[in-house]
Amino acid sequence: MNAVSKLGIVKMTETSQKAMTAEQGRETPQVPPKQQQMPKHVAQLGEEESVWFKLTSLLKADDPMSTLQRMAERYGGIIPIKLKSQKIWFITEPEYYAHILVKKPDNYVKYFHGMSAIFGKSMITIDGALWNKIRKPQQPAFHPNAFEGYFPYLQGALNDKISRWRGFARSGETIEMVEETWTLAADMVCKALFDRDMPFNPHMVFGAVKTYTNVMEHKNIRLRKVNGQLQEASQEEAAKAMDLWISIPDTVIGAVEKDHREKHLLKMLQAAENDPDFPEFDHQQTLDEMKQYLWAGTETTALTLSWAMYISWKYPEIAEKIRAEGEAVYGNREMTWPDVAKLTYTRQVIQETMRVYPPVWALIRTAAVEDEIGGHKIMPGDRMVMCTYVTHHDPKYWDEPEKFIPERFEKERVKARAKYSYLPFAAGKRACIGGTLSQVENTMALSQLLRRFRPEYVGPDPAEINPTVTLTPKGGLPFKIHELS
Ligand code: HEM
């Protein structure tokens, strides 16, 4: 555990200090010739500037999330962590989230170093007037009025998943839940937003993306890089993986259009690309926006559904309530669009799942100007790490925070809650564009999958957390699927 000095600066432990110093001592390594020939997206892997890379010393603990909770408990809602060349502020108080995300969002800019291979120059990574200009033409695709039109496509993806699970129930094989839900979320995005069936193998593609988002791997790769040991297999695998990832948007565009719909997200992106008054939106922008949706819009949704499946196994009474609600709302007929709004309890289970397991467990910004937060002076260039996981588990804001209680999300209780204490989708103008859509997807999926199946978790319990850029289950979530009669 790190210690706080009189100045309130968290000092690294001897071991982590050593690791950092050793690494910083090698800041300008002799670059072997092969490295210079590396594609840019590979060279960025383990980029030293990545805040995730810097945080690995904190996340290495056996139980990293408890370590972060203890840190906040002991040292407060804003903690300076001084690394040799960098100050990081570890923030857990809702009022400071409001300050950074809502009141002064332009003073704290996006910080995506080390992730550009995944997102390119998509809107999630950029700021200012250009961000605004790029988001505007896409916004209508996420207006709730559009969702009814998406419903048959979301249902189509879900029907494919139900058929596949019937096969698993017959074969009795063990499945990996995150892979299953990730495939579902990606198929939903392709069908509803791009008017295409998913034309790629998601297991291969998303395995590739994880090479980048698994922060622990970043550090290993970086350390090998600074040691000049570049020919490690993982490096080459990462190169191949990223080549695959970069090719995906073109594969989607090239796939057969399902229904030649007049209006969907891909059409909106292409219209912006063809707009002569919008020269900044070139073809690469379209490809990068698609990459952003295929990652930010799928892994997060999938992790939520996976953790909800685990919870439904752990607390069978919750699964039974979800089944009873489905029985009451749509019984044995097909679900319809108006039914989705009536699945109140199921939606609350999804919301509580995102409290306990927030897929984006920390929000990152860089200070652009001098500022003051909680009596601390913030300097331009300081990194702000807002750890929503800790806030979601803080007894100051949640009674019995470690208990899974979906009823916390009943209307009256939500109104009484401290503002900004629940932020799975961030807040302010940079909040998630797809938060509401993801809840529609997951409510439909959780209700219908549990109506037909009894997923049995067969991994070690409790399932452990691996905090990559997203909150993933350590070693996955293995399940067996049983069909209900
Ligand atoms: C459970 C599901 C989801 C979670 C937890 C989630 C979470 C988030 C969070 C926390 C942010 C803000 C990141 C930051 O401030 O640095 C964000 C942004 C974003 N999300 Fe989501 N998201 C989810 C689903 C989706 C879906 C379904 C889509 C689209 C299909 C989507 C597309 C985006 C985009 C494009 C942004 C960037 C918005 C901007 O910068 O203007 N997300 N998401």
Residues whose N, C-alpha, C, O or C-beta is under 5 A from the ligand:
A	BS01	HEM	M123 I124 R135 Y293 A296 G297 T300 T301 T304 P359 V360 L363 I364 P424 F425 A426 K429 R430 A431 C432 I433 G434 G435 L437 S438
